[in-house]
Amino acid sequence: MSRFTNLAYLANMIGGAFGMMLATRMPQNMTNGNSTWGVIDAPVFPEYLTNNPLPNGKPWGNRHHHDNNPYFNIPNTGVTRYYDFDVRRAILAPDGYEKSGIFVNGQFPGPAIEANWGDWIEIRVHNNIEDAFGGKAEGTSMHFHGMTQKDTQWFDGVPGFTQCPIAPGSSFTYRFRADAYGTSWWHSHYSAQYTAGLWGPMIIYGPKHVPYDIDLGPVMLGDYYHSEYHDVVKAASSNSTDFNVYVPWSDNSLINGKNNYNCSMAADNSTCYSNAGVSQFRFVPGKTHRLRLMNTGAAALIHFSIDGHKMKVIANDFEPVVPYEADFVTLHVGQRTDVLVTADAQPKLSYWMRSTISLNCSVTYTTEAKAIVAYQGNSNIQLPNSTISAAAARADEKSFLCKNDDLEKTIPFFPQKLDLHPGTVETINVDLFTNATGHHVWIMNNATQYTNYNRPILLEAYKGNFSFPDPRANVYDFGTNKTVRIVLNTNYQSAHPMHLHGHNFQVLAEGPGPWDGKTIINPHNPLRRDTHVQRRYGHLVIQFTLDNPGVWSYHCHIAWHASMGLNIGVLERPAELSRAQIPFVMDQTCDNWNRWTSTHVVDQVDAGI
């Protein structure tokens, strides 16, 4: 193996000054390309973007914290935010291990999408993924996690569902409304491609429901794999009898795209450096800071904490919640939690921020990512010697059941009653299945979803074809029902962060074993979010209103589980689709894709989403 071990770095690891370690770490352009994520002078995020504010000095006008339910009464700002995404391969080393990846604008993590509540967002995506750095040209698409896409269902970004993939050498423009506010992320939805680096944060500014002083912006957390994503997908569904194969082990854990890696653990001859460096954050003494936590990884459930500091949870996904204190925050893939942290510790010291992969729920070779928290005015930053709190240290005890915080604790700030008489109740059993070839797939009511990239389900529904050309699409037609309740039961040992496109949903119940058919937690105001964990050997019951005609994916956000078919399509108010105006670009995108695939073999080894 080629390794370049820095003597100054080793000296620091045995007790030298942290300032020396900062001075000798790898340059940012080698680890994270054009990105500035993780550096001490990364920009502090504003409360809102300033051009063309509405009356009363804010882009959302006179909407205040007591009447700002993000899914109702959306302001019309008259503003469009424009972004240009150049997607192509490059070689970076976020943790010191050099590997080929796919990035936007040469950045890892990718650039932030920012908008005010009510703005329009327009993203022009150019697919320049070529045969380079050991990888092949391939399609792509972009999904904007948590955006409901009302009246813009064509731009949800799921190939085979709402569009054909963007062919290599082609471009596609997404345009949608910022109809909710808070913290989220964007990512590719083409196979498990986002795990190659194709993701970034998305911040939608809106009224505060809890006061704070400084918005520190995204804190992006998650596992990280050194293997190419195609190889991990193939291993996940392998016909090997080795359990550790189809539960792929991650190599590292990152905070804002950075962490050090022990190069002696690398199993191949790739170039590896032991001094990649860690992310840094600056607190202002006495001020309260908003941190926008998001799990942007592939598979791992994580626990987040900051030594010496308490946190106050104020939002889950795009939903403000009644604030509550927490020693640590649990996030599974695709979930976001906003917390407030007051800088009330000793300002002359520095502290570890920790993102710890749960070994009860995930498998990894490197459990913990760390970042440095230092106070403004501290000019002599030393390597932290802070220790994790006792409560955070106990987060992953054997009693932990791979679940989110108790539903009794997470109360939406804006009450919304439950419809106790939904139009339909669908019970779906989830399990792992070994098919006739010995490969492992996930099944939902004995069906494994498979995506036909060339014939998107939404375009078929628009043409009035509700039988769909391939039954493996696994579509549930809920017609014109007012509300739908989905009951997921699993008798398998894996937890699943289940994400619904096109909606936020109410979480009625979750717990061990199958649902008893009657238990509902807080029926007068149940938790709402767009991604929630179905615990291992347990149930998850959600309910949502059918107010968004389209075909929406409901899937596990563990990349390898979605790749193995843990997904259904939700067909909603199909008769109304034929009256919608389909953009001409949808047919053109499929023409481009069909033309490209007529001369290229698509290596679709998985379900496709």
C-alpha positions in Angstrom: 0.0 0.0 0.0 1.1 3.5 -0.7 0.9 5.5 2.5 2.3 9.0 3.3 2.5 9.3 7.0 3.1 12.8 8.3 5.6 12.9 11.3 4.1 16.0 12.6 0.6 14.4 12.5 2.0 11.4 14.5 3.5 13.7 17.0 0.1 15.4 17.5 -1.6 12.0 17.9 0.7 11.3 20.9 0.1 14.7 22.5 1.4 17.6 20.3 -0.5 20.9 19.7 -3.7 20.8 17.8 -2.6 23.9 15.9 0.3 21.9 14.4 -2.1 19.2 13.3 -4.3 21.8 11.6 -1.2 23.2 9.8 -0.1 19.8 8.5 -3.4 18.3 7.4 -4.1 17.6 3.8 -5.1 20.5 1.6 -8.9 21.0 1.2 -8.7 20.6 -2.6 -7.4 17.0 -2.1 -9.9 16.0 0.5 -13.1 17.8 -0.5 -12.3 19.4 -3.9 -14.0 22.8 -4.4 -16.0 22.5 -1.2 -15.4 24.6 1.9 -17.5 22.4 4.2 -15.7 21.6 7.4 -13.3 24.5 7.4 -13.3 26.9 10.3 -14.2 29.9 8.1 -17.1 28.2 6.4 -19.9 30.7 5.9 -22.5 31.2 8.7 -26.0 30.8 7.3 -28.5 33.8 7.2 -32.0 33.8 8.6 -33.3 34.4 5.1 -32.1 35.4 1.7 -32.5 39.1 1.2 -33.5 39.9 -2.3 -37.2 40.9 -2.8 -38.5 40.5 0.8 -42.2 40.9 1.2 -43.8 43.6 3.5 -42.9 43.6 7.2 -39.3 43.1 6.3 -39.3 39.4 5.8 -39.8 37.2 2.7 -42.8 35.5 4.3 -44.5 38.8 5.1 -46.6 38.9 8.3 -46.6 35.2 8.9 -45.2 34.7 12.4 -44.3 31.8 14.6 -47.9 31.2 15.8 -49.3 30.7 12.3 -46.5 29.4 10.2 -47.4 25.7 9.6 -45.1 25.2 6.7 -47.5 23.2 4.5 -50.3 25.8 4.6 -50.7 29.4 3.5 -47.4 29.4 1.5 -46.2 32.9 0.7 -45.8 34.0 -2.9 -42.4 35.7 -2.9 -42.2 36.1 -6.7 -38.5 35.0 -6.5 -36.7 32.1 -8.3 -33.4 30.8 -7.0 -31.2 29.4 -9.8 -28.5 26.7 -9.5 -26.3 25.0 -12.0 -25.1 21.4 -11.3 -22.2 20.0 -13.3 -22.1 16.2 -12.5 -18.9 14.4 -13.3 -16.3 12.0 -11.9 -13.2 13.0 -10.0 -10.8 11.6 -7.4 -10.9 12.9 -3.9 -9.8 11.7 -0.4 -12.4 13.0 2.2 -10.8 10.8 4.9 -7.4 10.5 3.3 -8.2 7.4 1.2 -8.2 8.3 -2.5 -11.1 7.0 -4.5 -13.1 7.8 -7.6 -16.4 9.5 -6.9 -19.2 11.4 -8.7 -19.6 15.0 -7.6 -21.5 18.2 -8.3 -19.3 21.2 -9.3 -16.2 19.3 -8.1 -17.4 19.6 -4.4 -17.9 17.0 -1.7 -20.3 17.4 0.0 -22.1 19.2 -2.8 -23.2 22.8 -2.8 -26.0 24.0 -0.6 -29.4 24.8 -2.1 -30.8 27.8 -0.3 -34.2 29.5 -0.6 -36.9 31.3 1.3 -40.2 29.7 2.1 -42.4 30.3 -0.9 -39.6 30.8 -3.4 -39.3 28.8 -6.6 -36.1 26.8 -7.1 -34.6 25.9 -10.4 -31.7 23.5 -10.8 -30.1 22.8 -14.2 -28.4 19.4 -14.1 -25.7 18.6 -16.7 -24.8 14.9 -16.8 -21.1 14.8 -17.6 -20.4 11.4 -16.1 -17.9 9.8 -18.5 -15.8 6.7 -18.8 -13.1 8.0 -16.4 -11.1 7.1 -13.3 -12.2 3.5 -13.6 -15.9 4.2 -13.9 -18.3 4.2 -16.7 -20.7 6.7 -18.1 -24.2 6.4 -16.5 -27.5 8.1 -16.1 -28.4 10.3 -13.2 -31.3 12.2 -11.6 -31.8 14.5 -8.6 -34.3 14.2 -5.8 -35.0 17.1 -3.4 -35.8 15.3 -0.2 -38.9 16.4 1.6 -40.3 18.7 -1.0 -43.9 17.7 -1.7 -43.7 18.7 -5.4 -47.4 19.7 -5.5 -48.3 20.5 -9.1 -44.7 19.7 -10.1 -44.9 15.9 -9.7 -42.8 15.5 -12.8 -39.7 16.9 -11.0 -39.5 14.5 -8.0 -36.4 13.1 -9.6 -36.9 9.3 -9.3 -36.0 7.6 -12.5 -38.5 5.0 -13.6 -41.1 6.7 -11.4 -41.4 10.3 -12.5 -38.8 10.5 -15.3 -36.3 8.7 -17.4 -32.7 9.1 -16.3 -30.7 12.1 -17.6 -28.5 10.5 -20.3 -24.8 11.1 -20.3 -24.1 14.3 -22.3 -27.7 15.6 -21.6 -29.2 18.2 -19.3 -32.4 18.5 -17.4 -33.9 21.4 -15.4 -35.9 20.8 -12.2 -38.3 23.5 -11.1 -40.4 23.4 -7.9 -41.8 25.5 -5.0 -40.2 25.7 -1.6 -43.5 24.7 0.0 -42.0 23.8 3.4 -39.1 25.3 5.5 -36.4 23.9 7.6 -33.5 21.5 6.9 -33.1 18.9 4.2 -30.8 17.6 1.5 -30.7 16.8 -2.2 -29.3 13.7 -3.7 -29.1 11.5 -6.8 -31.9 8.9 -6.9 -30.3 6.7 -9.6 -29.5 3.3 -8.0 -27.2 4.0 -5.0 -25.3 6.6 -7.0 -25.6 9.3 -4.3 -23.3 7.3 -2.1 -20.5 8.0 -4.6 -20.7 11.7 -3.5 -23.7 13.0 -5.3 -25.5 14.9 -2.5 -25.6 18.1 -0.6 -27.6 20.2 1.9 -30.9 22.1 1.2 -31.9 24.9 3.6 -35.3 26.6 3.3 -35.6 29.6 5.5 -38.8 30.4 7.4 -40.2 32.0 10.5 -38.7 31.0 13.8 -40.8 29.2 16.4 -38.0 29.2 18.9 -35.5 32.1 19.4 -31.8 31.6 18.7 -28.8 33.8 17.8 -26.7 32.1 15.1 -27.4 29.6 12.4 -24.3 27.4 11.9 -26.0 25.7 9.0 -25.6 22.0 7.9 -24.0 19.4 10.1 -23.9 16.4 7.6 -23.4 13.0 9.2 -23.1 9.5 7.9 -21.1 6.4 7.0 -18.6 6.3 4.2 -17.5 3.5 1.9 -14.2 3.1 0.1 -15.6 0.6 -2.4 -17.4 1.8 -5.6 -21.1 1.9 -5.1 -21.7 -0.7 -7.9 -19.6 -3.2 -6.0 -21.4 -2.6 -2.7 -24.8 -3.0 -4.4 -23.7 -6.3 -5.9 -22.3 -7.5 -2.6 -25.6 -6.5 -0.8 -27.6 -8.8 -2.9 -24.9 -11.5 -3.2 -25.8 -15.2 -3.2 -23.1 -15.7 -0.6 -24.3 -17.3 2.6 -22.0 -15.0 4.6 -24.2 -12.6 6.5 -21.5 -9.9 6.5 -21.7 -9.7 2.7 -25.3 -8.6 2.2 -25.0 -6.3 5.2 -22.1 -4.3 3.8 -19.6 -2.9 6.2 -18.7 0.8 5.9 -15.1 2.0 6.2 -15.5 5.3 8.0 -17.9 7.9 9.3 -17.8 11.6 8.3 -18.9 15.0 9.6 -19.3 17.5 6.8 -17.3 15.3 4.5 -14.3 14.9 6.8 -12.6 12.5 9.2 -9.3 10.8 9.6 -8.8 7.2 8.7 -6.4 4.6 9.9 -4.6 3.7 6.6 -3.3 0.5 8.1 -6.8 -0.9 7.9 -7.0 -0.4 4.1 -7.2 -3.7 2.3 -5.9 -2.7 -1.1 -3.0 -0.8 -2.7 -4.9 2.5 -3.0 -3.1 5.7 -2.0 -4.0 6.6 1.6 -2.9 9.5 3.8 -3.3 9.5 7.5 -3.7 13.3 8.0 -6.9 14.2 6.2 -8.1 16.4 9.0 -11.4 16.8 10.7 -14.2 19.4 10.5 -14.2 22.5 12.7 -17.0 24.6 14.1 -16.9 27.9 15.9 -19.2 28.8 18.8 -19.7 32.4 20.1 -19.6 32.5 23.9 -23.0 32.9 25.4 -24.9 32.7 22.1 -27.4 30.0 21.1 -26.6 28.2 17.9 -28.8 26.3 15.5 -27.3 23.2 14.1 -29.0 21.5 11.2 -28.2 17.8 11.6 -28.8 15.4 8.7 -27.9 11.8 8.1 -26.7 11.8 4.5 -25.1 8.3 4.7 -25.8 5.0 3.0 -26.9 2.7 5.8 -25.9 3.6 9.3 -28.0 4.7 12.2 -26.0 7.3 14.2 -26.0 9.0 17.5 -24.9 12.7 17.6 -23.6 14.6 20.7 -21.3 17.4 21.7 -19.1 17.0 24.7 -19.9 19.4 27.5 -23.0 20.8 25.9 -26.7 20.1 26.1 -29.0 20.2 23.0 -32.6 21.3 22.5 -34.5 19.6 19.7 -36.7 22.0 17.8 -37.5 20.2 14.5 -37.6 16.8 12.8 -37.4 16.8 9.0 -39.4 19.8 7.9 -41.7 19.8 11.0 -41.1 22.1 13.9 -41.6 20.3 17.3 -42.3 21.4 20.8 -38.7 21.8 22.1 -37.2 19.2 24.4 -33.7 18.6 25.8 -31.5 15.8 24.6 -28.0 14.5 25.5 -27.8 12.9 22.1 -29.8 12.8 18.9 -30.6 9.6 16.9 -30.7 9.9 13.1 -31.2 7.2 10.5 -30.5 7.7 6.8 -32.5 10.6 5.3 -33.6 12.0 8.6 -32.9 15.5 9.8 -33.1 17.0 13.3 -32.5 20.7 14.1 -31.1 21.4 17.5 -30.2 24.5 19.6 -26.9 24.6 21.5 -26.0 27.4 23.9 -22.2 28.1 24.1 -22.0 28.1 27.9 -19.0 25.9 28.5 -15.4 27.0 29.3 -14.5 29.2 26.3 -10.7 28.6 26.5 -11.2 24.9 25.9 -12.1 23.0 22.8 -14.6 20.1 22.6 -15.3 17.0 20.5 -18.4 16.9 18.4 -19.2 13.2 17.9 -21.1 11.2 15.3 -21.2 7.6 16.4 -22.4 4.7 14.3 -24.7 2.4 16.3 -23.1 -1.1 16.3 -26.5 -2.5 17.4 -28.0 -1.4 14.2 -25.2 -1.1 11.7 -21.8 -2.6 10.7 -18.6 -0.5 10.2 -14.9 -0.7 10.6 -14.7 2.9 12.0 -17.4 3.7 14.6 -16.9 7.3 15.3 -16.4 10.6 13.4 -15.2 13.6 15.4 -15.1 17.3 14.7 -13.6 20.2 16.7 -15.8 22.8 18.5 -13.8 25.8 19.5 -15.0 29.1 21.0 -14.5 32.5 19.2 -11.7 34.4 20.9 -9.7 31.2 21.7 -6.5 31.8 19.8 -4.7 28.8 21.3 -6.8 25.8 20.1 -5.5 22.5 21.5 -6.5 19.0 20.7 -9.7 18.5 22.8 -9.5 16.2 25.8 -13.2 16.4 26.5 -15.2 13.2 27.3 -18.6 12.1 26.1 -21.4 12.4 28.5 -22.6 9.3 30.4 -26.0 9.5 28.8 -24.6 9.8 25.2 -22.1 7.0 26.0 -25.1 4.7 26.9 -26.9 5.5 23.6 -26.0 2.2 22.0 -26.5 -0.2 24.9 -28.0 -3.6 24.1 -31.4 -2.3 25.1 -31.4 0.2 22.2 -33.8 -1.1 19.6 -32.7 0.9 16.5 -35.5 3.4 16.7 -36.2 7.1 16.9 -37.1 9.0 20.1 -40.4 8.0 21.7 -43.5 9.3 20.0 -44.7 10.7 23.3 -41.7 13.0 23.3 -41.8 14.4 19.8 -44.9 16.7 19.6 -45.5 18.8 16.5 -45.5 22.5 17.3 -48.5 23.1 15.1 -51.3 20.7 16.1 -53.0 18.6 13.5 -55.7 16.1 14.4 -55.8 12.6 13.1 -58.5 11.3 10.8 -59.7 8.3 12.8 -61.5 6.9 9.8 -59.1 6.6 6.9 -60.3 5.8 3.4 -58.2 2.7 3.3 -55.8 0.7 5.5 -53.0 -1.2 3.8 -51.0 -3.7 5.8 -47.6 -4.6 4.3 -45.2 -7.2 5.7 -41.5 -6.6 5.2 -38.9 -9.4 5.1 -35.6 -10.5 3.6 -36.0 -13.2 0.9 -33.5 -15.5 -0.9 -34.7 -16.0 -4.5 -34.3 -18.9 -6.8 -30.8 -17.8 -7.8 -29.7 -17.6 -4.2 -29.6 -13.8 -4.2 -31.0 -11.8 -1.3 -33.8 -9.3 -1.9 -36.3 -7.4 0.2 -40.0 -8.1 -0.2 -43.0 -6.1 0.7 -46.1 -8.4 0.7 -44.0 -11.0 -1.1 -43.1 -8.5 -3.9 -39.7 -7.0 -4.8 -39.9 -3.7 -6.6 -38.0 -3.2 -9.9 -37.7 -0.1 -11.9 -38.0 0.2 -15.7 -35.9 3.3 -16.5 -37.3 3.5 -20.1 -41.0 3.6 -19.1 -41.6 5.8 -16.0 -44.7 4.9 -14.0 -45.9 8.5 -13.8 -45.8 8.9 -17.6 -47.7 5.7 -18.1 -50.3 6.8 -15.6 -50.6 10.2 -17.4 -51.4 8.2 -20.6 -54.1 6.3 -18.7 -52.2 3.1 -18.5 -52.8 2.0 -14.9 -51.9 -1.7 -15.4 -48.3 -0.7 -16.0 -46.0 -2.6 -18.4 -44.1 -4.4 -15.7 -45.8 -5.8 -12.6 -42.5 -5.6 -10.7 -43.2 -1.8 -10.4 -45.1 -2.8 -7.2 -47.7 0.0 -7.4 -50.5 0.4 -5.0 -53.5 2.3 -6.5 -55.2 4.3 -3.7 -57.6 6.0 -6.1 -59.5 8.9 -4.6 -59.5 8.0 -1.0 -59.2 11.0 1.3 -56.6 9.4 3.6 -54.4 6.3 3.6 -53.0 4.4 6.6 -50.1 2.1 5.9 -49.2 -0.5 8.5 -45.7 -1.9 8.1 -44.8 -5.1 10.0 -41.4 -6.8 9.9 -40.2 -10.0 11.5 -36.6 -9.4 10.4 -33.7 -8.1 12.5 -33.0 -5.0 10.4 -34.5 -1.6 11.1 -35.7 0.5 8.1 -35.8 4.4 7.8 -38.9 4.6 5.7 -39.3 7.7 3.5 -42.4 8.8 1.6 -42.1 11.1 -1.4 -44.7 13.8 -2.1 -45.9 14.0 1.5 -45.2 14.4 5.1 -47.0 11.8 7.2 -48.4 11.3 10.6 -46.8 8.6 12.7 -49.5 6.8 14.6 -47.6 4.1 16.3 -44.3 2.2 16.3 -43.2 -0.6 18.5 -42.2 -4.3 18.8 -44.0 -7.0 17.0 -47.0 -6.5 14.6 -49.4 -3.6 15.2 -52.3 -4.5 17.4 -54.7 -2.5 15.2 -55.8 0.0 17.8 -52.8 1.6 19.6 -52.3 5.2 18.4 -49.9 7.6 20.2 -51.2 11.2 20.7 -54.2 11.0 18.3 -55.0 14.7 18.8 -51.6 15.7 17.4 -49.4 12.8 16.2 -45.8 13.2 15.2 -45.3 14.4 11.5 -42.3 13.9 9.4 -41.2 12.4 6.0 -38.8 9.7 7.2 -39.3 7.5 10.3 -37.6 4.3 11.5 -39.4 1.0 11.5 -37.6 -0.7 14.3 -36.2 -4.3 14.0 -38.8 -7.0 14.6 -41.4 -4.3 14.9 -44.2 -2.2 13.3 -44.6 1.3 11.9 -48.0 2.9 11.3 -48.2 6.1 9.2 -51.1 8.0 7.7 -51.3 10.8 5.1 -53.8 12.8 3.1 -54.2 12.1 -0.6 -53.9 15.7 -1.7 -51.1 15.4 -4.3 -51.9 13.5 -7.5 -49.0 11.5 -8.8 -46.9 8.3 -8.3 -44.8 8.5 -5.2 -42.1 6.2 -3.9 -42.3 4.9 -0.3 -39.0 3.2 0.4 -36.4 2.3 2.9 -33.6 5.0 2.7 -30.8 2.5 3.4 -29.2 2.7 0.0 -28.6 -1.0 -0.2 -32.1 -1.9 0.9 -33.7 0.3 -1.7 -31.4 -1.2 -4.2 -32.7 -4.7 -3.2 -36.3 -3.7 -3.8 -37.6 -2.4 -0.5 -40.0 0.1 -2.2 -43.6 0.5 -3.3 -45.2 3.0 -5.6 -48.1 5.0 -4.3 -50.6 5.9 -7.1 -52.6 8.9 -6.0 -55.8 10.3 -7.6 -54.9 8.8 -11.0 -57.9 10.2 -12.9 -56.6 13.8 -12.3 -53.2 13.1 -13.8 -54.5 13.1 -17.4 -55.7 16.7 -16.8 -52.2 17.8 -15.6 -49.9 19.6 -18.1 -46.9 17.4 -18.7 -43.7 19.4 -19.6 -42.4 18.6 -23.1 -39.0 18.0 -21.5 -40.2 14.7 -20.0 -40.6 13.1 -23.4 -37.4 14.6 -24.7 -35.5 13.2 -21.7 -36.9 9.7 -22.4 -35.9 10.1 -26.1 -32.4 11.0 -25.1 -32.2 8.1 -22.7 -33.7 5.6 -25.2 -31.2 6.8 -27.8 -28.3 6.4 -25.4 -29.3 3.0 -24.2 -29.7 1.8 -27.8 -25.9 1.9 -28.1 -24.9 1.4 -24.4 -25.5 -1.4 -21.9 -27.0 -0.2 -18.7 -25.5 -2.1 -15.8 -28.7 -2.2 -13.7 -27.9 -4.8 -11.1 -30.5 -3.6 -8.6 -34.0 -2.3 -8.3 -32.9 1.0 -9.8 -33.9 3.7 -7.3 
